[in-house]
Amino acid sequence: MPVISLDLPADVLGALRQSPRAFGEAMRRAAAVHWYSRGEVSQEKAAAIAGLDRADFLALLTRERVEVFTVDAEELRRELGDD
């Protein structure tokens, strides 16, 4: 698995009251939610990025008030056969 390293000011973790490990997990989850909400990754990929199973990722989206399922009106019409 690739490892990504970030340089942060020394006082950031103290201000957030998080360990480096907890901060890394929070960053992964925030990135996954962000990319999913923009439609850049699927739920499955976002869950993997977040380090969660899909059910826990859906719960995270709910807590973060991010739409879990997005369907545009045209797509819905096609699926319902209302062409």
C-alpha atoms as one frame of an Amber mdcrd trajectory, in Angstrom:
protein
   0.000   0.000   0.000   1.397   3.444  -0.881   2.292   5.714   2.017   1.732
   9.473   1.819   3.617  11.821   4.103   2.457  15.319   5.107   4.489  18.090
   6.660   2.376  19.978   9.205   3.179  22.751  11.647   4.156  21.241  15.007
   1.204  22.738  16.866  -1.534  21.401  14.554  -1.971  18.018  16.226  -1.937
  19.611  19.677  -4.550  22.158  18.659  -6.769  19.397  17.309  -5.991  17.173
  20.308  -5.321  14.213  18.068  -2.556  11.700  17.759  -0.830  11.441  14.397
  -2.684   8.154  13.786  -6.113   9.664  14.605  -5.328  12.694  12.443  -4.403
  10.428   9.516  -7.644   8.477   9.887  -9.666  11.710  10.017  -7.908  12.963
   6.870  -8.650   9.708   5.013 -12.311   9.892   5.974 -12.619  13.578   5.100
 -11.007  12.982   1.702 -13.277  10.007   0.999 -16.417  11.982   1.877 -15.251
  14.934  -0.206 -14.393  12.881  -3.290 -17.611  10.848  -3.017 -19.768  13.968
  -2.637 -18.184  15.412  -5.803 -18.844  12.201  -7.716 -15.150  11.528  -8.201
 -15.205   8.053  -6.617 -17.829   5.379  -6.059 -19.168   4.443  -2.633 -17.064
   1.301  -2.729 -13.837   3.189  -3.504 -14.639   5.933  -1.005 -15.239   3.340
   1.716 -11.854   1.780   0.915 -10.146   5.190   1.029 -11.813   5.872   4.385
 -10.711   2.501   5.716 -14.320   1.500   6.388 -16.690  -1.150   5.141 -19.518
   0.145   2.967 -22.152   0.134   5.744 -19.896   2.179   8.036 -19.107   4.565
   5.172 -22.835   5.089   4.559 -23.236   5.835   8.283 -20.362   8.344   8.014
 -22.075  10.049   5.068 -25.262  10.311   7.099 -23.391  11.843  10.054 -21.704
  14.307   7.700 -25.069  15.111   6.054 -23.910  14.079   2.608 -26.458  12.681
   0.184 -26.025   8.934   0.097 -27.709   8.369  -3.251 -27.758  11.002  -5.939
 -29.880  10.673  -9.051 -30.572  13.521 -11.423 -34.100  14.094 -12.726 -33.327
  12.934 -16.281 -31.779   9.702 -15.071 -34.780   9.053 -12.832 -37.208   9.631
 -15.751 -35.287   7.143 -17.901 -35.287   4.530 -15.128 -39.011   4.976 -14.551
 -39.725   4.778 -18.286 -41.212   8.295 -18.470 -39.308   9.285 -21.628
